[in-house]
């Protein structure tokens, strides 16, 4: 049993070493600050609205695309280019009016302040 454990540990370590060397470049983490919506924002169901975020400290190479998630609803749009700094969305008719937040997912998630969505 001890021999099997040693072999298992050796296999795990070898796998981790190979995985570490298989990337051509290091993966960059980018956690952009959401600019809008903010606490004074009011969106209207059915209207086109803009989500914006700060790209001033973005790495040159981002390893993945992002998505925009609305609390109480789900994903609004994906994939998005995190270097673009904004994306337009149409607030779906099935969104419940009330207080919501936006989460911008990429390497990690940044959450907007709570804001209001109202009926058309």
C-alpha positions in Angstrom: 0.0 0.0 0.0 2.9 2.4 0.8 4.4 1.6 -2.6 1.1 2.5 -4.4 0.9 5.8 -2.4 4.4 6.7 -3.5 3.6 5.9 -7.1 0.4 8.0 -6.9 2.3 11.0 -5.4 5.0 10.6 -8.1 2.3 10.5 -10.8 0.6 13.6 -9.5 3.9 15.5 -9.3 4.9 14.5 -12.8 1.5 15.6 -14.2 1.7 19.0 -12.5 5.2 19.6 -13.8 4.1 18.8 -17.4 1.0 21.0 -17.1 3.2 23.9 -15.9 5.5 23.6 -18.8 2.7 23.2 -21.4 1.7 26.8 -21.4 3.4 29.0 -24.0 2.9 32.2 -22.0 1.8 32.9 -18.4 -1.9 33.4 -18.0 -2.8 37.0 -17.1 -5.5 37.8 -14.5 -7.6 40.8 -15.3 -10.3 42.0 -12.9 -11.7 45.2 -14.4 -13.6 47.7 -12.3 -17.2 48.2 -13.6 -17.9 51.8 -14.3 -21.5 51.5 -15.3 -24.1 50.5 -14.3 -23.5 52.3 -10.9 -25.7 53.1 -7.9 -27.6 55.9 -9.7 -28.2 53.9 -12.9 -31.8 53.0 -13.9 -32.3 50.5 -16.8 -35.6 49.9 -18.6 -36.7 46.5 -19.6 -36.6 46.1 -23.4 -34.2 49.0 -23.9 -30.5 48.8 -25.1 -28.2 49.6 -22.2 -24.4 49.9 -21.9 -22.1 48.1 -19.5 -18.7 49.7 -19.2 -15.5 48.8 -17.4 -12.0 50.2 -16.8 -9.4 48.8 -19.1 -6.6 51.2 -18.1 -4.6 48.5 -16.2 -5.4 45.6 -18.6 -2.6 43.3 -19.5 -1.6 43.1 -23.1 -2.7 39.5 -23.5 -5.8 38.2 -21.9 -6.1 34.5 -21.9 -9.9 34.2 -22.2 -13.1 36.0 -23.2 -15.6 37.3 -20.7 -19.3 37.4 -20.1 -21.9 39.7 -18.5 -24.2 38.2 -15.8 -27.3 39.9 -14.3 -28.3 39.0 -10.8 -31.7 37.3 -10.6 -31.6 36.5 -14.3 -28.4 34.9 -15.6 -26.0 35.5 -18.5 -26.9 38.5 -20.7 -24.1 38.2 -23.2 -21.1 36.0 -24.0 -18.4 35.9 -25.2 -17.2 39.4 -24.9 -13.8 41.0 -25.5 -12.6 42.2 -22.1 -10.2 44.7 -23.8 -13.2 46.5 -25.5 -14.2 48.3 -22.3 -17.9 48.1 -23.0 -20.8 46.1 -24.4 -24.4 47.0 -25.3 -27.1 44.7 -24.2 -30.9 44.7 -24.5 -32.6 44.2 -21.1 -34.6 41.0 -21.6 -38.4 41.2 -21.2 -38.3 38.4 -18.7 -36.2 40.3 -16.2 -38.0 41.1 -13.0 -38.0 44.9 -12.2 -36.1 45.7 -9.0 -32.6 46.0 -7.6 -29.9 44.1 -9.6 -26.2 43.9 -10.0 -24.0 43.1 -13.0 -21.1 40.7 -12.7 -18.4 40.9 -15.3 -16.8 37.5 -15.6 -13.4 36.9 -17.2 -10.5 35.5 -15.1 -12.4 36.6 -12.1 -15.6 38.4 -11.4 -16.2 42.1 -10.6 -19.6 43.1 -9.3 -21.3 46.4 -10.0 -23.0 48.4 -7.2 -26.8 47.6 -7.0 -28.9 49.5 -9.5 -32.5 49.6 -10.6 -34.3 48.0 -13.5 -37.8 49.3 -14.2 -40.6 48.1 -16.4 -41.1 49.7 -19.8 
